[in-house]
Amino acid sequence: MALSNKQSKRLGAIISVVFEEDLPQTSEKDLLGDGFITANKNAIGYSYDITEKGLDEKNRLCTLAGLNIKYKSELNNAIQTKKKETEETKS
């Protein structure tokens, strides 16, 4: 399924935060307002962190677009969850 124009812009902006690139001004307000990112003031301006809600939205949009873009921590959590499920099934 193809993403709408709004979804494509949102995914691009979220991925910009993930890869610590410059965030488009128009997307900044939307992502902050929707709770997908948080702003951190530092010496040279603002840096942005993705929230849990933002990770969920990234994963949802990536799934719709047929992409698989994950943080290493997300992959590690998935592996640990699989191990726990396997151990519970064996017990």
C-alpha positions as CSV (number, residue, x, y, z in Angstrom):
1,M,0.0,0.0,0.0
2,A,1.3,3.4,-0.8
3,L,1.5,6.1,1.8
4,S,-0.5,9.4,1.4
5,N,1.4,12.6,1.0
6,K,1.0,13.5,4.7
7,Q,2.1,10.1,5.8
8,S,5.2,10.2,3.5
9,K,6.2,13.6,4.9
10,R,5.7,12.4,8.5
11,L,7.8,9.3,7.9
12,G,10.5,11.3,6.3
13,A,10.6,13.7,9.2
14,I,10.6,10.9,11.8
15,I,13.5,9.2,10.0
16,S,15.3,12.5,10.0
17,V,15.1,12.4,13.8
18,V,16.2,8.8,13.9
19,F,19.3,9.5,11.8
20,E,20.0,12.9,13.6
21,E,19.6,15.0,10.4
22,D,18.1,18.4,10.1
23,L,14.4,18.4,10.7
24,P,12.2,20.5,8.3
25,Q,10.6,23.5,10.1
26,T,7.1,22.6,8.9
27,S,7.4,19.0,10.3
28,E,8.9,20.1,13.6
29,K,5.7,21.7,14.9
30,D,3.6,18.7,13.8
31,L,5.8,16.1,15.3
32,L,6.2,18.0,18.6
33,G,2.5,18.7,18.8
34,D,1.6,15.0,18.2
35,G,4.1,13.8,20.8
36,F,6.3,11.9,18.3
37,I,9.5,13.7,19.3
38,T,10.8,15.8,22.2
39,A,13.1,18.8,21.8
40,N,16.3,19.2,23.9
41,K,18.0,22.6,24.0
42,N,21.8,22.5,23.7
43,A,24.5,25.0,23.1
44,I,24.0,25.1,19.3
45,G,20.2,25.0,19.1
46,Y,17.8,22.1,19.5
47,S,18.3,18.3,19.2
48,Y,15.4,16.0,19.0
49,D,14.7,12.6,20.5
50,I,12.0,10.2,19.3
51,T,9.4,9.2,21.8
52,E,7.8,5.7,22.3
53,K,4.8,7.1,20.4
54,G,7.1,8.2,17.6
55,L,8.7,4.8,17.4
56,D,5.2,3.2,17.1
57,E,4.3,5.7,14.3
58,K,7.6,5.0,12.5
59,N,7.0,1.3,12.7
60,R,3.4,1.7,11.5
61,L,4.3,3.8,8.6
62,C,7.3,1.7,7.6
63,T,5.0,-1.4,7.7
64,L,2.5,0.3,5.4
65,A,5.3,1.3,3.0
66,G,6.9,-2.1,3.1
67,L,10.0,-1.0,4.8
68,N,11.9,-2.5,7.7
69,I,13.9,0.3,9.5
70,K,14.7,-0.5,13.2
71,Y,16.9,0.9,15.9
72,K,19.5,-1.7,17.2
73,S,17.7,-1.4,20.6
74,E,14.4,-2.4,18.9
75,L,16.0,-5.4,17.4
76,N,17.6,-6.4,20.7
77,N,14.2,-6.2,22.4
78,A,12.6,-8.3,19.8
79,I,15.3,-11.0,20.2
80,Q,14.9,-11.0,24.0
81,T,11.1,-11.3,23.7
82,K,11.5,-14.2,21.3
83,K,13.9,-16.0,23.7
84,K,11.4,-15.5,26.6
85,E,8.5,-16.8,24.5
86,T,10.6,-19.9,23.5
87,E,11.6,-20.6,27.1
88,E,7.9,-20.3,28.3
89,T,6.8,-22.6,25.6
90,K,9.4,-25.2,26.6
91,S,8.3,-25.0,30.3
